[in-house]
Amino acid sequence: EHAIQVPAEGDAVLDVALDAGLDVPFACKGAVCCTCKARIVEGQVEMAMNYALTDDEVEDGYVLTCQTHPRSAKVVVDYDQH
């Protein structure tokens, strides 16, 4: 578990994690491959594009972290809940 400070209107969750040196899964960074799929456990986010997740996955809290931007003071992301 890692804590990273990010402005609420900052970069995508994936970019912030990579900039912090975290080993998180990703490939295309274009909302297509689903490699960066994760579940939002806490907080509010906005996903800019989605070409890979089903409506049910999005309703269950899954996002593509390459396209997801924080919209609350705290966001908790779980890459292990698939």
N, CA, C and O atoms as a GROMACS GRO file, in nm:
protein
  328
    1GLU      N    1   0.085  -0.118   0.000
    1GLU     CA    2   0.000   0.000   0.000
    1GLU      C    3   0.089   0.124   0.000
    1GLU      O    4   0.187   0.131   0.074
    2HIS      N    5   0.053   0.221  -0.083
    2HIS     CA    6   0.131   0.343  -0.096
    2HIS      C    7   0.039   0.464  -0.091
    2HIS      O    8  -0.074   0.459  -0.139
    3ALA      N    9   0.087   0.572  -0.032
    3ALA     CA   10   0.013   0.698  -0.028
    3ALA      C   11   0.090   0.802  -0.109
    3ALA      O   12   0.210   0.820  -0.089
    4ILE      N   13   0.019   0.868  -0.200
    4ILE     CA   14   0.080   0.969  -0.286
    4ILE      C   15  -0.009   1.093  -0.283
    4ILE      O   16  -0.131   1.082  -0.297
    5GLN      N   17   0.050   1.209  -0.265
    5GLN     CA   18  -0.025   1.334  -0.268
    5GLN      C   19  -0.042   1.381  -0.412
    5GLN      O   20   0.055   1.388  -0.488
    6VAL      N   21  -0.166   1.412  -0.448
    6VAL     CA   22  -0.198   1.457  -0.584
    6VAL      C   23  -0.303   1.566  -0.577
    6VAL      O   24  -0.399   1.554  -0.501
    7PRO      N   25  -0.288   1.673  -0.656
    7PRO     CA   26  -0.396   1.773  -0.662
    7PRO      C   27  -0.523   1.709  -0.718
    7PRO      O   28  -0.515   1.621  -0.804
    8ALA      N   29  -0.639   1.751  -0.670
    8ALA     CA   30  -0.767   1.692  -0.712
    8ALA      C   31  -0.789   1.704  -0.863
    8ALA      O   32  -0.860   1.621  -0.920
    9GLU      N   33  -0.730   1.802  -0.927
    9GLU     CA   34  -0.745   1.818  -1.071
    9GLU      C   35  -0.616   1.781  -1.144
    9GLU      O   36  -0.585   1.836  -1.249
   10GLY      N   37  -0.541   1.688  -1.087
   10GLY     CA   38  -0.408   1.655  -1.140
   10GLY      C   39  -0.408   1.554  -1.252
   10GLY      O   40  -0.508   1.532  -1.320
   11ASP      N   41  -0.291   1.492  -1.268
   11ASP     CA   42  -0.268   1.394  -1.374
   11ASP      C   43  -0.350   1.267  -1.352
   11ASP      O   44  -0.413   1.249  -1.247
   12ALA      N   45  -0.349   1.180  -1.451
   12ALA     CA   46  -0.416   1.052  -1.440
   12ALA      C   47  -0.353   0.969  -1.328
   12ALA      O   48  -0.234   0.981  -1.300
   13VAL      N   49  -0.434   0.886  -1.266
   13VAL     CA   50  -0.389   0.802  -1.156
   13VAL      C   51  -0.267   0.720  -1.197
   13VAL      O   52  -0.171   0.710  -1.120
   14LEU      N   53  -0.268   0.662  -1.315
   14LEU     CA   54  -0.154   0.583  -1.361
   14LEU      C   55  -0.027   0.666  -1.370
   14LEU      O   56   0.078   0.623  -1.324
   15ASP      N   57  -0.035   0.784  -1.429
   15ASP     CA   58   0.083   0.870  -1.443
   15ASP      C   59   0.140   0.910  -1.307
   15ASP      O   60   0.262   0.915  -1.290
   16VAL      N   61   0.054   0.937  -1.212
   16VAL     CA   62   0.100   0.975  -1.078
   16VAL      C   63   0.172   0.857  -1.013
   16VAL      O   64   0.277   0.875  -0.951
   17ALA      N   65   0.115   0.738  -1.026
   17ALA     CA   66   0.178   0.619  -0.968
   17ALA      C   67   0.314   0.591  -1.033
   17ALA      O   68   0.411   0.560  -0.963
   18LEU      N   69   0.322   0.603  -1.164
   18LEU     CA   70   0.449   0.581  -1.233
   18LEU      C   71   0.552   0.686  -1.195
   18LEU      O   72   0.669   0.653  -1.175
   19ASP      N   73   0.510   0.812  -1.185
   19ASP     CA   74   0.601   0.920  -1.145
   19ASP      C   75   0.656   0.898  -1.004
   19ASP      O   76   0.767   0.940  -0.972
   20ALA      N   77   0.577   0.830  -0.919
   20ALA     CA   78   0.619   0.801  -0.782
   20ALA      C   79   0.707   0.676  -0.775
   20ALA      O   80   0.754   0.639  -0.667
   21GLY      N   81   0.730   0.613  -0.890
   21GLY     CA   82   0.816   0.495  -0.893
   21GLY      C   83   0.747   0.365  -0.858
   21GLY      O   84   0.814   0.265  -0.833
   22LEU      N   85   0.615   0.364  -0.858
   22LEU     CA   86   0.542   0.241  -0.825
   22LEU      C   87   0.539   0.147  -0.946
   22LEU      O   88   0.535   0.191  -1.060
   23ASP      N   89   0.540   0.019  -0.917
   23ASP     CA   90   0.535  -0.083  -1.021
   23ASP      C   91   0.389  -0.122  -1.044
   23ASP      O   92   0.340  -0.218  -0.984
   24VAL      N   93   0.321  -0.048  -1.130
   24VAL     CA   94   0.181  -0.073  -1.158
   24VAL      C   95   0.166  -0.119  -1.303
   24VAL      O   96   0.246  -0.081  -1.389
   25PRO      N   97   0.066  -0.202  -1.330
   25PRO     CA   98   0.050  -0.256  -1.465
   25PRO      C   99  -0.003  -0.153  -1.564
   25PRO      O  100  -0.094  -0.076  -1.533
   26PHE      N  101   0.055  -0.152  -1.684
   26PHE     CA  102   0.004  -0.067  -1.792
   26PHE      C  103   0.066  -0.114  -1.923
   26PHE      O  104   0.166  -0.185  -1.922
   27ALA      N  105   0.007  -0.074  -2.033
   27ALA     CA  106   0.063  -0.105  -2.165
   27ALA      C  107   0.037   0.010  -2.262
   27ALA      O  108   0.130   0.083  -2.296
   28CYS      N  109  -0.088   0.027  -2.306
   28CYS     CA  110  -0.114   0.120  -2.416
   28CYS      C  111  -0.133   0.266  -2.374
   28CYS      O  112  -0.103   0.356  -2.452
   29LYS      N  113  -0.182   0.290  -2.253
   29LYS     CA  114  -0.214   0.425  -2.203
   29LYS      C  115  -0.317   0.495  -2.292
   29LYS      O  116  -0.325   0.618  -2.292
   30GLY      N  117  -0.396   0.417  -2.366
   30GLY     CA  118  -0.495   0.475  -2.456
   30GLY      C  119  -0.637   0.422  -2.435
   30GLY      O  120  -0.721   0.437  -2.524
   31ALA      N  121  -0.665   0.362  -2.320
   31ALA     CA  122  -0.799   0.314  -2.283
   31ALA      C  123  -0.846   0.194  -2.365
   31ALA      O  124  -0.966   0.172  -2.379
   32VAL      N  125  -0.752   0.117  -2.420
   32VAL     CA  126  -0.790   0.007  -2.508
   32VAL      C  127  -0.755  -0.130  -2.451
   32VAL      O  128  -0.837  -0.222  -2.459
   33CYS      N  129  -0.637  -0.146  -2.393
   33CYS     CA  130  -0.587  -0.280  -2.361
   33CYS      C  131  -0.638  -0.336  -2.229
   33CYS      O  132  -0.638  -0.458  -2.211
   34CYS      N  133  -0.681  -0.254  -2.137
   34CYS     CA  134  -0.735  -0.296  -2.007
   34CYS      C  135  -0.627  -0.344  -1.909
   34CYS      O  136  -0.660  -0.394  -1.802
   35THR      N  137  -0.500  -0.329  -1.943
   35THR     CA  138  -0.392  -0.372  -1.855
   35THR      C  139  -0.390  -0.293  -1.725
   35THR      O  140  -0.356  -0.348  -1.620
   36CYS      N  141  -0.426  -0.166  -1.729
   36CYS     CA  142  -0.421  -0.079  -1.610
   36CYS      C  143  -0.551  -0.080  -1.530
   36CYS      O  144  -0.573   0.007  -1.446
   37LYS      N  145  -0.637  -0.176  -1.557
   37LYS     CA  146  -0.766  -0.186  -1.487
   37LYS      C  147  -0.744  -0.197  -1.336
   37LYS      O  148  -0.660  -0.274  -1.290
   38ALA      N  149  -0.821  -0.120  -1.262
   38ALA     CA  150  -0.816  -0.126  -1.115
   38ALA      C  151  -0.954  -0.090  -1.062
   38ALA      O  152  -1.040  -0.040  -1.134
   39ARG      N  153  -0.972  -0.116  -0.934
   39ARG     CA  154  -1.101  -0.084  -0.869
   39ARG      C  155  -1.082   0.035  -0.776
   39ARG      O  156  -0.986   0.040  -0.700
   40ILE      N  157  -1.173   0.129  -0.784
   40ILE     CA  158  -1.173   0.242  -0.692
   40ILE      C  159  -1.238   0.197  -0.562
   40ILE      O  160  -1.356   0.162  -0.560
   41VAL      N  161  -1.161   0.196  -0.456
   41VAL     CA  162  -1.208   0.150  -0.326
   41VAL      C  163  -1.265   0.267  -0.246
   41VAL      O  164  -1.359   0.250  -0.168
   42GLU      N  165  -1.209   0.385  -0.266
   42GLU     CA  166  -1.253   0.504  -0.192
   42GLU      C  167  -1.227   0.628  -0.276
   42GLU      O  168  -1.127   0.636  -0.347
   43GLY      N  169  -1.318   0.724  -0.268
   43GLY     CA  170  -1.299   0.850  -0.336
   43GLY      C  171  -1.377   0.863  -0.465
   43GLY      O  172  -1.445   0.770  -0.509
   44GLN      N  173  -1.366   0.980  -0.525
   44GLN     CA  174  -1.435   1.012  -0.649
   44GLN      C  175  -1.333   1.032  -0.760
   44GLN      O  176  -1.230   1.097  -0.741
   45VAL      N  177  -1.363   0.977  -0.877
   45VAL     CA  178  -1.275   0.991  -0.993
   45VAL      C  179  -1.359   1.017  -1.117
   45VAL      O  180  -1.481   1.001  -1.116
   46GLU      N  181  -1.291   1.057  -1.222
   46GLU     CA  182  -1.356   1.073  -1.352
   46GLU      C  183  -1.270   1.003  -1.457
   46GLU      O  184  -1.150   1.029  -1.467
   47MET      N  185  -1.332   0.914  -1.534
   47MET     CA  186  -1.260   0.842  -1.638
   47MET      C  187  -1.286   0.912  -1.772
   47MET      O  188  -1.400   0.918  -1.818
   48ALA      N  189  -1.181   0.964  -1.833
   48ALA     CA  190  -1.194   1.043  -1.956
   48ALA      C  191  -1.239   0.959  -2.075
   48ALA      O  192  -1.328   1.000  -2.149
   49MET      N  193  -1.179   0.842  -2.094
   49MET     CA  194  -1.215   0.754  -2.206
   49MET      C  195  -1.220   0.610  -2.157
   49MET      O  196  -1.154   0.574  -2.059
   50ASN      N  197  -1.300   0.528  -2.225
   50ASN     CA  198  -1.310   0.387  -2.191
   50ASN      C  199  -1.350   0.308  -2.314
   50ASN      O  200  -1.464   0.317  -2.361
   51TYR      N  201  -1.257   0.230  -2.367
   51TYR     CA  202  -1.287   0.144  -2.481
   51TYR      C  203  -1.276  -0.003  -2.444
   51TYR      O  204  -1.288  -0.089  -2.531
   52ALA      N  205  -1.253  -0.035  -2.316
   52ALA     CA  206  -1.224  -0.172  -2.277
   52ALA      C  207  -1.316  -0.230  -2.170
   52ALA      O  208  -1.342  -0.350  -2.171
   53LEU      N  209  -1.365  -0.149  -2.079
   53LEU     CA  210  -1.447  -0.200  -1.969
   53LEU      C  211  -1.594  -0.206  -2.009
   53LEU      O  212  -1.643  -0.124  -2.086
   54THR      N  213  -1.663  -0.307  -1.955
   54THR     CA  214  -1.807  -0.316  -1.977
   54THR      C  215  -1.879  -0.219  -1.884
   54THR      O  216  -1.820  -0.170  -1.788
   55ASP      N  217  -2.006  -0.192  -1.912
   55ASP     CA  218  -2.086  -0.107  -1.824
   55ASP      C  219  -2.094  -0.166  -1.684
   55ASP      O  220  -2.090  -0.092  -1.586
   56ASP      N  221  -2.106  -0.299  -1.674
   56ASP     CA  222  -2.112  -0.365  -1.544
   56ASP      C  223  -1.984  -0.345  -1.465
   56ASP      O  224  -1.989  -0.322  -1.344
   57GLU      N  225  -1.869  -0.353  -1.531
   57GLU     CA  226  -1.741  -0.332  -1.462
   57GLU      C  227  -1.732  -0.189  -1.409
   57GLU      O  228  -1.686  -0.167  -1.297
   58VAL      N  229  -1.774  -0.094  -1.488
   58VAL     CA  230  -1.771   0.046  -1.445
   58VAL      C  231  -1.865   0.066  -1.326
   58VAL      O  232  -1.830   0.134  -1.230
   59GLU      N  233  -1.984   0.007  -1.332
   59GLU     CA  234  -2.079   0.016  -1.221
   59GLU      C  235  -2.022  -0.047  -1.094
   59GLU      O  236  -2.055  -0.004  -0.984
   60ASP      N  237  -1.938  -0.150  -1.110
   60ASP     CA  238  -1.876  -0.217  -0.995
   60ASP      C  239  -1.753  -0.143  -0.942
   60ASP      O  240  -1.688  -0.190  -0.849
   61GLY      N  241  -1.721  -0.027  -1.001
   61GLY     CA  242  -1.612   0.055  -0.950
   61GLY      C  243  -1.480   0.039  -1.022
   61GLY      O  244  -1.379   0.093  -0.976
   62TYR      N  245  -1.477  -0.034  -1.132
   62TYR     CA  246  -1.352  -0.052  -1.206
   62TYR      C  247  -1.328   0.065  -1.301
   62TYR      O  248  -1.421   0.123  -1.356
   63VAL      N  249  -1.201   0.098  -1.318
   63VAL     CA  250  -1.160   0.208  -1.405
   63VAL      C  251  -1.034   0.167  -1.480
   63VAL      O  252  -0.966   0.071  -1.445
   64LEU      N  253  -1.005   0.242  -1.584
   64LEU     CA  254  -0.876   0.233  -1.652
   64LEU      C  255  -0.793   0.347  -1.594
   64LEU      O  256  -0.822   0.464  -1.621
   65THR      N  257  -0.692   0.313  -1.517
   65THR     CA  258  -0.619   0.418  -1.445
   65THR      C  259  -0.544   0.513  -1.537
   65THR      O  260  -0.507   0.623  -1.495
   66CYS      N  261  -0.520   0.472  -1.661
   66CYS     CA  262  -0.453   0.562  -1.756
   66CYS      C  263  -0.543   0.678  -1.796
   66CYS      O  264  -0.495   0.780  -1.846
   67GLN      N  265  -0.674   0.663  -1.774
   67GLN     CA  266  -0.771   0.765  -1.814
   67GLN      C  267  -0.847   0.823  -1.696
   67GLN      O  268  -0.941   0.900  -1.714
   68THR      N  269  -0.808   0.786  -1.575
   68THR     CA  270  -0.882   0.822  -1.455
   68THR      C  271  -0.813   0.932  -1.378
   68THR      O  272  -0.694   0.924  -1.346
   69HIS      N  273  -0.891   1.037  -1.348
   69HIS     CA  274  -0.838   1.153  -1.276
   69HIS      C  275  -0.911   1.167  -1.142
   69HIS      O  276  -1.033   1.151  -1.136
   70PRO      N  277  -0.836   1.196  -1.034
   70PRO     CA  278  -0.899   1.214  -0.903
   70PRO      C  279  -0.991   1.335  -0.902
   70PRO      O  280  -0.960   1.438  -0.962
   71ARG      N  281  -1.105   1.322  -0.834
   71ARG     CA  282  -1.199   1.432  -0.817
   71ARG      C  283  -1.239   1.451  -0.671
   71ARG      O  284  -1.337   1.518  -0.641
   72SER      N  285  -1.161   1.391  -0.582
   72SER     CA  286  -1.183   1.408  -0.438
   72SER      C  287  -1.047   1.416  -0.370
   72SER      O  288  -0.944   1.386  -0.430
   73ALA      N  289  -1.049   1.457  -0.244
   73ALA     CA  290  -0.924   1.477  -0.170
   73ALA      C  291  -0.848   1.346  -0.150
   73ALA      O  292  -0.725   1.346  -0.142
   74LYS      N  293  -0.920   1.234  -0.143
   74LYS     CA  294  -0.855   1.104  -0.124
   74LYS      C  295  -0.914   1.004  -0.221
   74LYS      O  296  -1.036   0.993  -0.236
   75VAL      N  297  -0.827   0.930  -0.288
   75VAL     CA  298  -0.868   0.822  -0.378
   75VAL      C  299  -0.784   0.699  -0.344
   75VAL      O  300  -0.662   0.706  -0.337
   76VAL      N  301  -0.851   0.587  -0.323
   76VAL     CA  302  -0.783   0.460  -0.297
   76VAL      C  303  -0.811   0.367  -0.414
   76VAL      O  304  -0.927   0.342  -0.450
   77VAL      N  305  -0.704   0.316  -0.474
   77VAL     CA  306  -0.712   0.231  -0.593
   77VAL      C  307  -0.655   0.094  -0.560
   77VAL      O  308  -0.550   0.084  -0.496
   78ASP      N  309  -0.724  -0.011  -0.602
   78ASP     CA  310  -0.676  -0.148  -0.580
   78ASP      C  311  -0.656  -0.216  -0.715
   78ASP      O  312  -0.752  -0.243  -0.787
   79TYR      N  313  -0.531  -0.244  -0.748
   79TYR     CA  314  -0.499  -0.312  -0.874
   79TYR      C  315  -0.517  -0.463  -0.863
   79TYR      O  316  -0.514  -0.532  -0.965
   80ASP      N  317  -0.535  -0.516  -0.743
   80ASP     CA  318  -0.539  -0.661  -0.723
   80ASP      C  319  -0.679  -0.720  -0.724
   80ASP      O  320  -0.692  -0.842  -0.722
   81GLN      N  321  -0.783  -0.639  -0.725
   81GLN     CA  322  -0.921  -0.690  -0.724
   81GLN      C  323  -0.972  -0.709  -0.865
   81GLN      O  324  -1.042  -0.622  -0.918
   82HIS      N  325  -0.940  -0.819  -0.927
   82HIS     CA  326  -0.994  -0.849  -1.060
   82HIS      C  327  -1.088  -0.961  -1.042
   82HIS      O  328  -1.148  -1.007  -1.139
   0.00000   0.00000   0.00000
